[in-house]
């Protein structure tokens, strides 16, 4: 009779002890496999959740950038590049720039690799008396937006005023009774009214726009401009004006930068806050998932050894009990020479 045959006979004779021992082994193995599977499933689920969250953040960021770009364009130019010697206190009081700078400054800026501003528009503006109409106006000369080097052409925020044409603010056209198509003279030079603006509720209502070259001639400011209008980019830096000042200052050292009004500040703050919130949400989700995996790993590190030890102790107890009950049989088997 072989040892294997005795084991089979023992299993058949003491089915309950065998099943309890087998159950202990199955429980120990199942606990280990379940713990490993749970940890692996956590990692896979974490990757899927974070990937989905990242896609959502990117999509939300892209939608936000597009919305902010449209809002920014709708509100118009929000950066003013002025001569360094311009008195800002006086400018804020009157809204008129008194000092001048070379017109080719805008060309230098456009041919640079600057990315913090775009939609560059040089201009001259001066408060004058329209002698033929005997009324005070803000005479503004503009040209088309200057295209920037290696940049795709963008729809301009302000259209070019052709030579010989004139655009009137609301109060001027209302006061003088002018309309589109009328021919007038300004400082002895003939112009045709090409457009009239609706009421805007600011200094634009008292402004007359003509071509930059013609305005320079009438004001004796050939090759000079008072300011360069620009639109800030959708950059998400905390101090975007300081960054713009740094970039522009490196290209045009004799200038100073101001940002137009609270709306621009509100736009940038809202954009930065939304972007920061999206990133914080992603980081929080990542931290939560990592904490969950660590908790599961800690739990498995305690549970699996306890279950294995418990099952081992149970198998040892069953074996010891079996040996105690079979002591007489074991003695007989050893007596007949079975080892």
Secondary structure, DSSP 4 states (H G I P E B T S, - for coil): --HHHHHHHHHHH-HHHHHHHHHHHHHHHHHHHHHHHHHHHHHHHHHHHHHHHHHHHHHHHHHHHHHHHHHHHHH---EEEEETT--HHHHHHH------EETHHHHHHHTS---SEEEEEEEEEEEEEETTTTEEEEEEEE-PPBPPTT------SS----TTEEEE-HHHHHHHT--TT-EEEETTEEEEEEEEPPP-SSGGGGEEEEEHHHHHHHHT-TTEESEEEEEE-----TTHHHHHHHHHHHH-TTEEEEE-HHHHHHHHHHHHHHHHHHHHHHHHHHHHHHHHHHHHHHHHHHHHHHHHHHHHHHHHHHHHHHHHHTHHHHHHHHHTT--
